[in-house]
Amino acid sequence: MLLPLVSQNPGAADPRPAGMLDATWRSEHMRSMAGERLSQSICKGMATEPDNLAIARLNHTRTRFDTMFPKGVVPITDARIQATAQYEWVTETLGKQDGMISKIHAIDLPDPWLPCARHQLSHNHLHNLCKGGAPITDEAVERGAGQGWAHREFETRERAALEAVRAETSREMLTQDFIASIRACRDDGHGDWYKCGLRFGRMSVDEARRFVALAQRHPDDVRAQEAACRALSAAALTPQHLDASTCNAALTALLASEALPVVMAAMRLHCTEARLQFRACEVLWRATDSATTARIAEATGAVHAVATAMARFPREKSVQIAACGVLLNIAKHREKTPLQSSLVATIPGAASAMSNFVLDLDVQGAASAYLWQLAAEEPAAIATRAGLKTLVEHAATTGVKEARWLLETICWQSSSKEHASRGGGRRRWGQWATGRHAAT
């Protein structure tokens, strides 16, 4: 397409006579004339076309050429060499090289010798015309932009972009109407959170995204944040291993990408709202059941936010259970690296929950399960916590299996003993100093 014309005779010193034009020359001449007429018609069309569209199509063609030819040249392919080898001047050149005066057609030449010789002659001719390939110039890009494939591709791309804009505009209008209808204050008022008609277990991705937009656009509205947390909790109700459908996978991706920042922002901005903290912890509890979401939540500071909620509302049972569930999922799905200080700092919060709800099996079970998960990686952090063994023993008497496992597997010791036995060299130095003092 971009290679120079190769139908001329490269070995002739003078132009061929007019009467010697063969069928190939005539066909190329006709194609050249047709191309000029097409170019003229395209130029006339481009004259009436807006400049921005012409420039956009030109840029599209240049991008397409850059993708097809990253080195900036059009390589000489075997197909082009084979096409060039069929020209009449190749036949005449081969005839002259063979010492024949009359024109020799391809069918008259020896068959085993002819294809290789024609191929080599056309190959040398193309490489003499353009070393390594024809460069892609601005003129070539302009010619490509005027061809039909460029028009079709450009039109297809623009139509797809237009449809995408129309779909986005439609979704935006639906989102605005949805938010306006939810936040509309009726004459008799509305309750503590907006009645949004949730459909548990049947929520689509578009519906969940509208609730995310509601929370993003109205961060100061506590009821809007709680309504969004309720909806996101319903969206995360079914784990992905129980429902491998495309819709549930899209909901899981939405929770990990757009919903987590919204929930974290609500917990930070409305830290004194106990019910909102519970709803936010509930979303995190269900969303972190996925390993990917759990690791993203840990990286975005969910451990600190949940620990703060536990410390601020120590008497809220729902907050304590949901927070322990979040911490358990994060500890379960975290990367196999040394335990971070943020998780170790949550141990007093779990112990406080066990102390405040000694008769509640749900709290005892949730806290014990979290401590057991931490003990699997850092048993010393559990064994040296003051007063924790008593709480675990009480939980074991109520039938919590994780508490019984903690008692059976952990070597419990006080912090003073743990400090004295930390490092073998320190103990030996103390024994040596004691013996020396007694000897003197």
ZAFIZA-250380 format. One line per field, with one value per residue (C-alpha): x, y, z; residue number from 1; residue in one letter; chain. Coordinates in nm, 3 decimals, m for minus. Each point is the difference from the previous one (the first is absolute). Example, Ala and Ser with C-alpha at 12.3 -4.5 7.8 and 13.67 -1.06 7.14 Angstrom:
X: 1.230_0.137 $
Y: m0.450_0.344 $
Z: 0.780_m0.066 $
pos: 1_2 $
code: A_S $
unit: A_A $
END
This chain:
X: 0.000_0.281_0.280_0.107_m0.114_0.209_m0.149_0.262_0.295_0.300_0.255_m0.105_0.197_m0.279_m0.377_m0.186_m0.177_m0.366_m0.090_0.173_m0.239_m0.130_m0.311_0.168_0.105_m0.345_m0.169_0.234_m0.059_m0.375_0.035_0.214_m0.260_m0.276_0.206_0.045_m0.375_m0.066_0.251_m0.162_m0.344_0.136_0.171_m0.328_m0.173_0.269_m0.038_m0.355_0.092_0.078_0.368_m0.026_m0.139_0.266_0.273_m0.154_m0.011_0.358_0.110_m0.191_0.176_0.340_m0.072_m0.106_0.318_0.210_m0.169_0.043_0.356_0.172_0.336_m0.143_0.049_m0.214_0.194_0.043_m0.204_0.007_m0.347_0.122_0.302_m0.222_m0.233_0.292_0.143_m0.309_0.063_0.090_0.329_0.124_m0.068_0.181_0.298_0.031_m0.024_0.277_0.218_m0.052_0.115_m0.340_m0.117_m0.371_m0.237_m0.023_m0.308_0.003_m0.145_0.288_0.277_0.127_m0.228_0.258_0.220_m0.263_m0.158_0.330_0.146_m0.312_m0.018_0.365_m0.028_m0.307_0.159_0.314_m0.203_m0.219_0.297_0.180_m0.302_m0.039_0.265_m0.169_m0.349_m0.193_m0.001_m0.335_m0.006_m0.262_m0.108_m0.056_m0.206_m0.212_m0.058_m0.095_m0.241_m0.183_m0.054_m0.319_0.127_0.105_m0.345_m0.171_0.220_m0.027_m0.378_m0.027_0.213_m0.194_m0.332_0.120_0.119_m0.334_m0.191_0.223_m0.068_m0.372_0.004_0.203_m0.240_m0.296_0.160_0.078_m0.360_m0.129_0.245_m0.107_m0.368_0.071_0.186_m0.263_m0.283_0.175_0.097_m0.338_m0.144_m0.367_m0.258_m0.003_0.380_0.198_0.181_0.360_0.107_m0.140_m0.253_0.153_m0.182_0.294_m0.032_0.216_0.168_m0.117_0.200_0.161_0.328_m0.172_m0.213_0.303_0.189_m0.285_0.030_0.373_m0.071_m0.251_0.267_0.266_m0.210_m0.141_0.276_m0.148_m0.340_0.007_m0.318_0.137_0.315_m0.203_m0.226_0.308_0.154_m0.321_m0.011_0.367_m0.046_m0.285_0.218_0.273_m0.243_0.090_0.368_0.161_0.078_m0.373_m0.103_0.243_m0.232_0.113_m0.229_0.139_0.357_m0.076_m0.146_0.314_0.218_m0.214_0.037_0.377_0.044_m0.265_m0.186_0.293_0.110_m0.361_m0.040_0.334_m0.084_m0.336_0.169_0.251_m0.246_m0.279_0.202_m0.257_m0.292_m0.021_m0.252_0.191_0.319_m0.177_m0.133_0.343_0.162_m0.268_0.089_0.368_m0.077_m0.183_0.224_0.325_m0.116_0.180_0.379_0.054_m0.238_0.146_0.351_m0.121_m0.189_0.310_0.206_m0.256_m0.005_m0.301_0.174_0.048_m0.356_m0.152_0.217_m0.106_m0.366_0.051_0.169_m0.257_m0.304_0.109_m0.360_m0.146_m0.028_m0.067_0.305_0.224_m0.118_0.024_0.340_0.138_m0.131_0.184_0.325_m0.034_m0.041_0.291_0.227_m0.109_0.061_0.305_0.333_0.236_0.221_0.090_m0.303_m0.046_m0.018_m0.349_m0.143_0.190_m0.146_m0.353_0.053_m0.105_m0.320_m0.087_0.078_m0.220_m0.288_0.036_0.007_m0.306_m0.215_0.096_m0.340_m0.039_0.110_0.006_0.250_0.208_0.009_0.087_0.279_0.143_0.003_0.194_0.250_0.049_0.080_0.260_0.146_0.067_0.251_0.114_m0.072_0.223_m0.224_m0.292_0.191_0.144_m0.316_m0.090_m0.340_m0.074_0.044_m0.280_m0.235_0.091_m0.058_m0.346_m0.079_0.115_m0.241_m0.287_0.084_0.199_0.232_0.252_0.048_0.066_0.256_0.174_0.032_0.134_0.258_0.135_0.269_m0.144_0.244_0.007_0.164_0.274_0.099_m0.010_0.228_0.247_0.020_0.026_0.334_0.228_0.300_m0.182_m0.088_0.358_0.135_m0.236_0.100_0.368_m0.042_m0.193_0.268_0.277_m0.176_m0.042_0.365_0.120 $
Y: 0.000_0.240_m0.149_0.196_m0.109_m0.288_m0.065_0.204_m0.174_0.049_m0.112_0.223_0.318_0.176_m0.005_m0.274_0.098_0.078_m0.301_m0.236_0.055_m0.341_m0.094_0.056_0.351_0.085_m0.139_0.192_0.315_m0.044_m0.064_0.311_0.210_m0.148_0.072_0.362_0.038_m0.162_0.229_0.301_m0.108_m0.064_0.338_0.162_m0.189_0.100_0.360_m0.004_m0.216_0.180_0.037_m0.176_m0.316_0.000_0.043_m0.272_m0.243_0.090_m0.069_m0.327_m0.106_0.094_m0.198_m0.299_0.019_0.024_m0.310_m0.195_0.120_0.086_0.060_0.271_m0.185_m0.232_m0.327_m0.174_m0.316_m0.319_0.074_0.330_m0.170_m0.267_0.266_0.192_m0.316_m0.032_0.327_m0.014_0.184_m0.287_m0.240_0.223_0.046_m0.373_m0.048_0.249_m0.161_m0.332_0.153_m0.006_0.288_m0.074_0.048_m0.315_m0.072_m0.162_m0.322_m0.041_0.013_m0.311_m0.064_m0.104_0.302_0.268_0.052_0.036_0.240_0.217_0.012_0.101_0.267_0.162_m0.028_0.185_0.262_0.078_0.020_0.232_0.231_0.014_m0.130_m0.219_0.125_0.311_0.274_0.122_0.367_0.266_m0.029_m0.373_0.067_0.253_m0.248_m0.267_0.236_0.052_m0.368_m0.185_m0.215_0.312_0.152_m0.319_m0.051_0.363_m0.003_m0.324_0.142_0.324_m0.184_m0.221_0.307_0.171_m0.303_m0.015_0.369_m0.053_m0.298_0.194_0.293_m0.231_m0.160_0.342_0.115_m0.317_0.050_0.360_m0.094_m0.284_0.224_0.273_m0.245_m0.152_0.328_0.166_0.095_m0.083_0.187_m0.256_m0.022_m0.316_m0.226_m0.024_m0.130_0.038_m0.261_m0.107_m0.325_m0.239_m0.335_m0.234_m0.267_0.152_0.323_0.086_0.177_0.316_0.019_m0.045_0.266_0.246_m0.046_0.058_0.323_0.099_m0.034_0.172_0.305_0.049_m0.087_0.216_m0.171_m0.274_m0.160_m0.011_m0.171_m0.254_m0.071_m0.056_m0.232_m0.202_m0.037_m0.097_m0.251_m0.154_m0.003_m0.190_m0.247_m0.293_m0.104_m0.052_m0.366_m0.064_0.199_0.008_0.193_0.304_0.232_m0.110_0.032_0.354_0.082_m0.135_0.214_0.304_m0.059_m0.027_0.306_0.267_m0.107_m0.038_0.367_0.109_m0.222_0.108_0.367_m0.045_m0.164_0.284_0.284_m0.135_m0.169_0.079_m0.175_m0.349_m0.138_0.128_m0.151_m0.334_0.019_0.091_m0.286_m0.231_0.098_m0.060_m0.330_m0.138_0.159_m0.124_m0.358_0.030_m0.018_0.282_0.235_m0.090_0.096_0.323_0.083_m0.062_0.224_0.283_0.012_m0.214_m0.152_0.337_0.111_m0.317_0.011_0.361_m0.098_m0.281_0.236_0.277_m0.227_m0.274_m0.070_m0.037_m0.372_0.025_0.220_m0.241_m0.308_0.164_0.150_m0.337_m0.153_0.261_m0.054_m0.377_0.018_0.240_m0.217_m0.310_0.136_0.215_m0.063_m0.239_0.269_0.086_0.111_0.375_0.216_0.121_m0.351_m0.057_0.325_m0.138_m0.276_0.225_0.084_m0.367_m0.061_0.295_m0.144_m0.335_0.177_0.218_m0.285_m0.298_m0.166_0.059_m0.300_0.195_0.254_m0.267_m0.211_0.290_0.132_m0.347_m0.083_0.318_m0.066_m0.356_0.129_0.239_m0.273_m0.212_0.264_0.174_m0.210_0.213_0.302_m0.199_m0.190_0.308_0.213_0.067_m0.135_m0.156_m0.357_0.043_0.128_m0.287_m0.253_0.145_m0.017_m0.362_m0.086_0.135_m0.243_0.224_m0.238_0.266_0.093_m0.363_m0.020_0.309_m0.154_m0.327_0.134_0.325_0.002_0.275_0.214_0.338_0.298_0.008_m0.360_0.067_0.303_m0.197_m0.287_0.217_m0.092_m0.279_0.230_0.218_m0.298_m0.133_0.344_0.021_m0.344_0.084_0.330_m0.172_m0.268_0.257_0.204_m0.312_m0.093_0.339 $
Z: 0.000_0.094_m0.213_m0.314_m0.340_m0.127_m0.344_m0.183_m0.164_0.227_m0.258_m0.294_m0.060_m0.191_0.051_m0.182_m0.323_0.022_m0.210_0.239_0.290_0.099_0.193_0.335_m0.084_m0.132_0.311_0.225_m0.199_0.036_0.375_0.028_m0.176_0.213_0.310_m0.106_m0.053_0.337_0.166_m0.163_0.121_0.349_0.003_m0.101_0.281_0.246_m0.107_0.129_0.300_0.328_0.072_0.333_m0.160_m0.270_0.260_0.216_m0.293_m0.088_0.357_m0.002_m0.320_0.141_0.316_m0.208_m0.206_0.316_0.132_m0.322_m0.069_0.331_m0.173_m0.224_m0.329_m0.207_m0.033_m0.333_0.037_m0.200_m0.130_m0.145_m0.156_m0.157_m0.139_m0.146_m0.155_m0.222_m0.185_m0.370_0.035_0.219_m0.287_m0.248_0.229_0.047_m0.378_m0.068_0.262_m0.180_m0.327_m0.173_m0.218_m0.022_0.291_0.211_0.195_0.340_m0.134_m0.249_0.262_0.179_0.293_0.267_m0.073_m0.054_0.347_0.184_m0.258_m0.017_0.378_0.034_m0.268_0.157_0.344_m0.112_m0.179_0.306_0.231_m0.238_m0.005_0.379_0.234_0.261_m0.081_m0.095_0.267_0.129_m0.087_0.067_m0.361_0.046_0.311_m0.187_m0.281_0.253_0.175_m0.328_m0.067_0.072_0.288_0.190_m0.049_0.116_0.305_0.101_m0.039_0.200_0.279_0.017_0.003_0.286_0.192_m0.059_0.124_0.309_0.073_m0.044_0.236_0.257_m0.024_0.045_0.307_0.144_m0.045_0.167_0.287_0.052_m0.002_0.242_0.246_m0.023_0.063_0.303_0.163_m0.062_0.340_0.028_0.203_0.278_0.002_m0.025_0.242_0.104_m0.340_m0.348_m0.110_m0.327_m0.075_0.019_m0.174_0.202_m0.210_m0.330_m0.024_m0.332_m0.057_m0.124_0.314_0.225_m0.194_0.056_0.376_m0.027_m0.187_0.270_0.269_m0.208_m0.082_0.348_0.247_0.279_m0.011_0.263_m0.127_m0.353_0.129_0.196_m0.298_m0.217_0.261_0.022_m0.377_m0.026_0.279_m0.197_m0.313_0.187_0.155_m0.227_m0.003_m0.335_0.065_0.042_m0.307_m0.291_m0.230_m0.195_0.195_0.337_m0.129_m0.113_0.342_0.167_m0.225_0.077_0.373_m0.029_m0.220_0.061_0.312_0.241_m0.018_0.056_0.308_0.145_m0.053_0.175_0.300_0.032_m0.054_0.223_0.272_0.270_m0.170_0.151_m0.245_m0.301_0.139_0.029_m0.356_m0.130_0.191_m0.136_m0.356_0.070_0.170_m0.302_m0.262_0.155_m0.039_m0.334_0.028_m0.249_0.175_0.341_m0.111_m0.154_0.318_0.210_m0.228_0.020_0.382_0.084_0.304_0.165_m0.081_0.142_0.313_0.056_m0.027_0.254_0.245_m0.043_0.045_0.244_0.110_m0.348_m0.058_m0.372_m0.052_0.190_m0.192_m0.342_0.079_0.116_m0.323_m0.207_0.190_m0.032_m0.379_m0.039_0.216_m0.189_m0.350_0.060_m0.172_0.175_0.149_0.360_0.199_m0.018_0.309_m0.096_0.040_0.326_0.132_m0.041_0.258_0.294_m0.189_m0.041_0.369_0.097_m0.203_0.178_0.336_m0.067_m0.137_0.217_m0.044_m0.373_m0.202_m0.329_0.130_0.174_m0.316_m0.233_0.223_0.067_m0.372_m0.072_0.279_m0.122_m0.349_0.143_0.221_m0.309_m0.114_0.319_0.310_0.223_m0.057_0.148_0.269_0.171_0.005_0.362_0.106_m0.337_0.118_0.257_m0.269_m0.232_0.279_0.061_m0.372_m0.005_0.280_m0.212_m0.281_m0.238_m0.184_m0.103_0.365_0.087_m0.280_0.135_0.343_m0.139_m0.243_0.147_0.269_0.215_0.199_0.162_m0.161_0.263_m0.073_m0.368_0.045_0.212_m0.247_m0.309_m0.160_0.118_0.046_0.253_0.222_m0.006_0.086_0.297_0.124_m0.031_0.186_0.280_0.042_0.004_0.270_0.215_m0.040_0.121 $
pos: 1_2_3_4_5_6_7_8_9_10_11_12_13_14_15_16_17_18_19_20_21_22_23_24_25_26_27_28_29_30_31_32_33_34_35_36_37_38_39_40_41_42_43_44_45_46_47_48_49_50_51_52_53_54_55_56_57_58_59_60_61_62_63_64_65_66_67_68_69_70_71_72_73_74_75_76_77_78_79_80_81_82_83_84_85_86_87_88_89_90_91_92_93_94_95_96_97_98_99_100_101_102_103_104_105_106_107_108_109_110_111_112_113_114_115_116_117_118_119_120_121_122_123_124_125_126_127_128_129_130_131_132_133_134_135_136_137_138_139_140_141_142_143_144_145_146_147_148_149_150_151_152_153_154_155_156_157_158_159_160_161_162_163_164_165_166_167_168_169_170_171_172_173_174_175_176_177_178_179_180_181_182_183_184_185_186_187_188_189_190_191_192_193_194_195_196_197_198_199_200_201_202_203_204_205_206_207_208_209_210_211_212_213_214_215_216_217_218_219_220_221_222_223_224_225_226_227_228_229_230_231_232_233_234_235_236_237_238_239_240_241_242_243_244_245_246_247_248_249_250_251_252_253_254_255_256_257_258_259_260_261_262_263_264_265_266_267_268_269_270_271_272_273_274_275_276_277_278_279_280_281_282_283_284_285_286_287_288_289_290_291_292_293_294_295_296_297_298_299_300_301_302_303_304_305_306_307_308_309_310_311_312_313_314_315_316_317_318_319_320_321_322_323_324_325_326_327_328_329_330_331_332_333_334_335_336_337_338_339_340_341_342_343_344_345_346_347_348_349_350_351_352_353_354_355_356_357_358_359_360_361_362_363_364_365_366_367_368_369_370_371_372_373_374_375_376_377_378_379_380_381_382_383_384_385_386_387_388_389_390_391_392_393_394_395_396_397_398_399_400_401_402_403_404_405_406_407_408_409_410_411_412_413_414_415_416_417_418_419_420_421_422_423_424_425_426_427_428_429_430_431_432_433_434_435_436_437_438_439_440 $
code: M_L_L_P_L_V_S_Q_N_P_G_A_A_D_P_R_P_A_G_M_L_D_A_T_W_R_S_E_H_M_R_S_M_A_G_E_R_L_S_Q_S_I_C_K_G_M_A_T_E_P_D_N_L_A_I_A_R_L_N_H_T_R_T_R_F_D_T_M_F_P_K_G_V_V_P_I_T_D_A_R_I_Q_A_T_A_Q_Y_E_W_V_T_E_T_L_G_K_Q_D_G_M_I_S_K_I_H_A_I_D_L_P_D_P_W_L_P_C_A_R_H_Q_L_S_H_N_H_L_H_N_L_C_K_G_G_A_P_I_T_D_E_A_V_E_R_G_A_G_Q_G_W_A_H_R_E_F_E_T_R_E_R_A_A_L_E_A_V_R_A_E_T_S_R_E_M_L_T_Q_D_F_I_A_S_I_R_A_C_R_D_D_G_H_G_D_W_Y_K_C_G_L_R_F_G_R_M_S_V_D_E_A_R_R_F_V_A_L_A_Q_R_H_P_D_D_V_R_A_Q_E_A_A_C_R_A_L_S_A_A_A_L_T_P_Q_H_L_D_A_S_T_C_N_A_A_L_T_A_L_L_A_S_E_A_L_P_V_V_M_A_A_M_R_L_H_C_T_E_A_R_L_Q_F_R_A_C_E_V_L_W_R_A_T_D_S_A_T_T_A_R_I_A_E_A_T_G_A_V_H_A_V_A_T_A_M_A_R_F_P_R_E_K_S_V_Q_I_A_A_C_G_V_L_L_N_I_A_K_H_R_E_K_T_P_L_Q_S_S_L_V_A_T_I_P_G_A_A_S_A_M_S_N_F_V_L_D_L_D_V_Q_G_A_A_S_A_Y_L_W_Q_L_A_A_E_E_P_A_A_I_A_T_R_A_G_L_K_T_L_V_E_H_A_A_T_T_G_V_K_E_A_R_W_L_L_E_T_I_C_W_Q_S_S_S_K_E_H_A_S_R_G_G_G_R_R_R_W_G_Q_W_A_T_G_R_H_A_A_T $
unit: A_A_A_A_A_A_A_A_A_A_A_A_A_A_A_A_A_A_A_A_A_A_A_A_A_A_A_A_A_A_A_A_A_A_A_A_A_A_A_A_A_A_A_A_A_A_A_A_A_A_A_A_A_A_A_A_A_A_A_A_A_A_A_A_A_A_A_A_A_A_A_A_A_A_A_A_A_A_A_A_A_A_A_A_A_A_A_A_A_A_A_A_A_A_A_A_A_A_A_A_A_A_A_A_A_A_A_A_A_A_A_A_A_A_A_A_A_A_A_A_A_A_A_A_A_A_A_A_A_A_A_A_A_A_A_A_A_A_A_A_A_A_A_A_A_A_A_A_A_A_A_A_A_A_A_A_A_A_A_A_A_A_A_A_A_A_A_A_A_A_A_A_A_A_A_A_A_A_A_A_A_A_A_A_A_A_A_A_A_A_A_A_A_A_A_A_A_A_A_A_A_A_A_A_A_A_A_A_A_A_A_A_A_A_A_A_A_A_A_A_A_A_A_A_A_A_A_A_A_A_A_A_A_A_A_A_A_A_A_A_A_A_A_A_A_A_A_A_A_A_A_A_A_A_A_A_A_A_A_A_A_A_A_A_A_A_A_A_A_A_A_A_A_A_A_A_A_A_A_A_A_A_A_A_A_A_A_A_A_A_A_A_A_A_A_A_A_A_A_A_A_A_A_A_A_A_A_A_A_A_A_A_A_A_A_A_A_A_A_A_A_A_A_A_A_A_A_A_A_A_A_A_A_A_A_A_A_A_A_A_A_A_A_A_A_A_A_A_A_A_A_A_A_A_A_A_A_A_A_A_A_A_A_A_A_A_A_A_A_A_A_A_A_A_A_A_A_A_A_A_A_A_A_A_A_A_A_A_A_A_A_A_A_A_A_A_A_A_A_A_A_A_A_A_A_A_A_A_A_A_A_A_A_A_A_A_A_A_A_A_A_A_A_A_A_A_A_A_A_A_A_A_A_A_A_A_A_A_A_A $
END
